[in-house]
Amino acid sequence: MEPCFREVEKVALAPNEVLIQSMYGSPKHGTELTGLLESPFSKAYYDETQHIFKNREKPIKEEISGLGNMWVGTVVDRGNAVKNFALGELVAGYGVLAEYHNVAQEKLLKMPPTMSWQTAVCFDPLQFALGGVRDAHIRVGDRVLISGLGAIGMLAAKVARLAGASLVAVSDPVAIRREIALKAGADLAFDPIKDDYGLILRDYTQGRGLDAVIETSASYSALQQGLRALAYGGTLASVGWFKEREIMLHFGLEGHFNQQKIVFSRACSDPNNDHPRWSFSRIKDEAWELLSKGLISG
C-alpha cells in the first residue's frame, strides 16, 4: 500500500453534527505501522466469546482508512440541533489526517482556553500510559523504569512521577527522545543498545532493583532487560503491542528466581483490571481531566 493524498467529497451535516476544519493532527506511528505491516488480524481473528485468536481459513489484506488518529481544529459549521459548540471554537477529536471532519457533537472534546494543541493530541496515548501506571500499581516512593519513549512512554514517565514515583528511569535507543525525557523530569536515561541498564539500575538501588517496569516499546529485548532491572516480586506492565518474532526470551533467569509478575496492560479492554470501579470510559475521563487541569501536558 503506497501512502498518498486523495480528494474526498464533503458530506452534508446531520442535525447533531459539527463541521471541523483541522489545524493539527497526530499519527500514532507504532500502533499504525504494526496494524498496517504486521497485524495479527491478517492471519487470525479474535473470538470475542472465547477470548482467543483463531486462524482464518485464508489470510486477508487489511485496509486502513487513513493515517493519524487525533486532530485539533475549529468549528466552521453546525447542524441545526447542535447547541454546545460555537463557530470558531477550538476542539479536539478522533480521526485521520484530513482537512475537514463531520463529527457528532457528543464525540467532540471541548478544550479549555489554556490547553495547547500539543496537549490535546496527547489524549489518546495518555489513556494507555495511565492504564499502564495503574496496572503496575505504582505508589508513592516507588522506583520505576519506562522502556520505550514514544508518546505512550513519555507520558507514562510523567504519570509515574505524578503517582509518586521517587525514581523514574527511562530507556530508548533514540538519543533525542532520551534528552526530551530528561528535560521533562526523568532521573536517568539509558541507551538499550549500549547499556546493560538492568544491572546498572540494580547497582544504583543497592541491589534491590525497581518496584515496577512499564514496557511500552514492544521490544522483546526491552522486556528481558526490564525483568533484569525489576526487584524481587516486582511488577512489569507490558503496554506495547508486540509483533510476531522468534527470539531468545529467557524467563528462567530473573523472572523465575525473583518471582516477578508480568501483567499485560491494554487500557481499552473491558472489563478493566480494576473492574467494576474502573473501566475504559473512566480512564478516558480521567485522562482528559489530567490534561484539562494542566497536571499532564504535551
C-alpha positions in Angstrom: 0.0 0.0 0.0 1.5 3.3 -1.1 0.9 6.4 1.0 -0.9 9.2 -0.9 -3.1 12.2 -0.7 -6.6 11.9 -2.1 -9.6 14.2 -2.5 -12.8 13.4 -0.7 -16.2 14.9 -1.2 -17.8 16.9 1.6 -20.8 15.2 3.1 -23.8 17.2 4.3 -24.0 17.7 8.0 -26.6 15.7 10.1 -28.6 17.8 12.6 -26.3 16.7 15.5 -23.0 17.1 13.6 -20.3 19.7 13.6 -18.0 20.5 10.7 -14.4 20.8 11.8 -11.6 22.3 9.8 -8.4 20.6 11.0 -5.4 22.6 12.0 -3.2 19.9 13.6 -3.1 16.1 13.6 -1.2 13.3 15.2 -0.4 9.9 13.7 0.2 7.1 16.2 3.1 5.6 14.3 3.9 2.5 16.4 0.4 1.1 16.5 -0.5 2.2 13.0 2.6 0.6 11.5 2.0 -2.6 13.4 -1.6 -2.6 12.2 -0.5 -2.0 8.6 2.5 -4.2 8.2 2.4 -6.9 10.9 -1.1 -7.1 12.2 -2.1 -10.5 13.7 -5.6 -9.9 12.2 -4.5 -10.7 8.7 -4.0 -14.4 9.6 -6.3 -14.8 12.6 -9.3 -13.2 14.3 -10.1 -12.6 17.9 -13.1 -14.6 19.1 -14.9 -12.3 21.5 -16.9 -15.1 23.1 -14.0 -17.4 23.9 -11.3 -14.6 24.2 -8.9 -16.4 21.9 -7.3 -15.8 18.5 -8.4 -18.4 15.9 -6.7 -18.9 12.5 -8.5 -17.7 9.4 -9.1 -20.1 6.5 -7.1 -17.8 4.3 -5.2 -14.6 5.1 -6.9 -11.3 4.4 -5.4 -8.0 3.4 -6.3 -5.4 5.9 -7.3 -1.9 4.8 -6.8 1.3 6.7 -8.9 4.4 6.3 -6.0 6.8 6.6 -3.0 7.9 8.7 -3.5 9.5 12.1 -5.9 9.1 15.0 -6.4 12.5 16.6 -6.8 16.1 15.3 -7.4 19.6 16.6 -9.4 22.1 14.6 -12.0 24.8 14.6 -15.8 24.7 14.3 -16.8 26.1 10.9 -20.4 24.9 10.6 -23.1 23.2 12.7 -26.2 21.1 12.3 -29.4 22.7 13.5 -29.5 20.5 16.6 -26.1 21.5 17.8 -26.2 23.7 20.9 -22.9 23.3 22.8 -20.3 24.5 20.3 -19.8 27.9 18.8 -18.4 28.8 15.4 -14.7 29.4 15.6 -14.3 27.3 18.8 -11.2 25.2 19.1 -12.0 21.5 19.7 -10.3 18.1 19.5 -11.4 14.6 18.5 -10.6 11.3 16.8 -10.0 11.0 13.1 -7.4 10.6 10.4 -5.4 13.4 8.9 -7.9 15.3 6.8 -8.8 18.9 6.1 -12.4 18.5 7.3 -14.3 16.2 9.6 -18.0 15.8 10.2 -18.3 14.8 13.9 -21.3 14.2 16.1 -21.3 16.8 18.9 -21.2 14.2 21.7 -17.8 12.9 20.3 -16.1 16.3 20.4 -13.6 17.2 23.1 -14.1 20.8 24.5 -10.6 22.3 25.0 -10.0 24.7 27.9 -8.7 28.1 26.8 -5.3 27.3 28.3 -4.8 23.9 26.6 -2.4 23.7 23.7 -3.0 21.6 20.6 0.1 19.5 21.6 -1.5 18.7 24.9 -4.9 17.9 23.3 -3.5 15.2 21.0 -1.9 13.5 24.0 -5.3 12.4 25.0 -5.2 9.0 23.2 -1.6 7.9 24.3 -2.3 9.2 27.8 -5.1 6.6 28.2 -2.6 3.8 27.7 0.1 5.4 29.8 -2.4 5.9 32.6 -3.6 2.3 32.2 0.0 1.0 32.4 0.8 3.0 35.5 -2.3 1.7 37.2 -1.7 -1.9 36.2 1.9 -1.7 37.5 0.4 -0.5 40.9 2.9 2.4 41.2 2.7 4.1 44.6 4.4 6.9 46.4 8.2 6.2 46.8 8.3 3.5 44.1 11.3 3.2 41.8 10.2 2.8 38.2 11.6 2.1 34.7 9.8 3.1 31.5 11.1 1.4 28.4 10.3 2.9 25.1 9.9 6.7 24.7 7.2 7.1 22.0 4.2 9.2 23.1 2.9 6.5 25.5 6.3 6.0 27.2 6.9 9.8 27.5 3.5 10.2 29.1 3.9 7.1 31.3 7.1 8.7 32.8 5.1 11.8 33.6 2.2 9.9 35.1 4.5 7.7 37.2 6.0 10.8 38.7 2.6 12.2 39.3 1.7 9.0 41.0 4.6 9.5 43.5 7.5 7.6 42.0 10.7 8.7 43.6 12.9 7.4 40.8 11.9 7.5 37.1 14.4 5.8 34.8 13.8 5.6 31.0 15.3 3.7 28.1 15.2 4.3 24.3 17.7 3.9 21.5 17.0 7.3 20.1 19.1 10.0 21.7 16.8 12.9 21.3 14.0 11.0 23.0 16.2 10.4 26.0 17.1 14.1 26.1 13.5 15.1 26.0 12.5 12.7 28.7 15.3 14.0 31.0 14.2 17.6 30.4 10.6 16.5 31.2 11.7 15.2 34.6 13.1 11.7 34.2 16.0 11.0 36.6 18.1 8.5 34.4 18.1 7.7 30.8 19.7 4.6 29.1 20.6 3.5 25.6 19.4 -0.1 25.4 21.8 -0.8 22.6 24.8 0.1 24.7 23.8 -0.2 28.3 23.1 -3.2 30.5 20.7 -1.0 32.3 19.1 -3.9 34.3 22.5 -4.3 36.0 23.1 -0.6 36.3 19.8 0.0 37.9 20.3 -2.9 40.3 23.6 -1.4 41.4 22.0 2.1 41.6 19.4 0.8 44.0 21.9 -1.0 46.2 20.9 -4.4 44.8 17.2 -4.0 45.4 16.0 -3.4 41.8 12.9 -1.5 40.8 9.4 -1.8 42.1 7.8 -1.5 38.7 8.6 -1.5 35.0 6.3 -0.2 32.2 7.3 -1.7 28.9 5.9 0.4 26.0 8.3 -0.3 23.1 7.0 -3.8 22.3 10.7 -4.9 22.2 11.5 -8.4 23.5 15.0 -7.4 24.5 13.5 -4.5 26.4 11.2 -6.9 28.1 14.2 -9.1 29.1 16.1 -6.1 30.4 13.0 -4.9 32.3 12.9 -8.2 34.2 16.6 -7.8 34.8 16.0 -4.4 36.5 12.9 -5.5 38.3 13.0 -6.2 42.1 12.1 -9.5 43.7 8.3 -9.7 43.5 8.1 -6.6 41.3 5.5 -6.0 38.6 6.2 -5.4 34.9 3.2 -3.9 33.0 3.5 -4.8 29.3 1.8 -2.0 27.4 3.3 -2.2 23.9 1.7 -4.2 21.1 4.3 -6.9 20.3 4.9 -8.2 16.8 5.5 -11.8 16.0 9.1 -12.8 16.5 11.2 -15.9 17.0 13.7 -14.7 19.6 15.6 -15.7 22.7 13.5 -14.6 25.7 14.7 -16.3 28.9 12.1 -16.4 31.6 14.2 -18.8 33.6 16.6 -16.1 34.9 15.4 -13.1 36.9 11.7 -13.7 36.1 11.7 -17.2 37.6 14.2 -16.7 40.5 12.7 -13.4 41.6 9.1 -14.4 41.4 8.3 -11.4 39.2 4.8 -10.6 37.9 4.0 -9.7 34.3 0.7 -8.1 33.6 -0.5 -7.2 30.1 -2.0 -3.8 30.1 -4.5 -2.7 27.5 -6.5 0.3 28.7 -9.2 -0.1 26.1 -10.0 -3.7 27.1 -13.1 -4.1 29.3 -13.6 -5.3 31.9 -10.7 -3.3 33.3 -8.3 -5.0 35.7 -9.9 -2.8 38.5 -13.5 -3.6 37.4 -16.1 -2.5 38.5 -14.5 0.7 39.9 -12.6 1.4 36.7 -13.4 1.0 33.0 -12.1 2.3 29.7 -14.7 5.1 30.0 -13.4 6.2 33.3 -9.8 6.0 32.1 -10.7 8.3 29.2 -12.5 10.7 31.5 -9.5 10.8 33.9 -7.0 11.3 31.1 -8.9 14.3 29.8 -9.2 15.7 33.3 -5.4 15.4 33.8 -4.8 17.3 30.6 -7.5 19.9 31.3 -6.1 20.7 34.7 -2.6 21.0 33.4 -1.3 18.1 35.5 0.0 16.5 32.4 0.9 18.5 29.3 2.2 17.7 25.8 
